[in-house]
C-alpha cells in the first residue's frame, strides 16, 4: 500500500511537504514524491499524515460510554482514599472507546 501526495510529519526533523509512505504490515519507505518509485497509490491530495498518537492521560475503558454508573470507575465516590484499587481492575477492554480512539489515530495509551 502506498499513500502519495501527503504532507508527512515524521518524528525526525521538518515535515516532508509532498511525500509518500509505503507500507505492508510495517512502514517500508518514506520520502519525497520526486523519489517515489511509482506514482500510484492512495492520493492524499495534500492532506497531513501523522504517526500514531499517544494518549498520555486517558480514561479509555475506565469511564465507559456504553454503561451508566456501573461502568464509571473513574472516581470512587464512596471512599476518598483507595490505595488498594488498581486501574487494571477497572479497565473494560471491550469498551467501544478503544476502537474509536484507534480510528482517530491513537495507537498507544
Secondary structure, DSSP 8 states (H G I E B T S, - for coil): -EEEEEEEE-SSSS-EEEEEEEESSSEEEEEEGGG-S---SEE-TT-EEE--EE-SS--TTTB-SSSSGGGB-SS-SS-S--TT--HHHH--TT-THHHHHHHTTEEE-
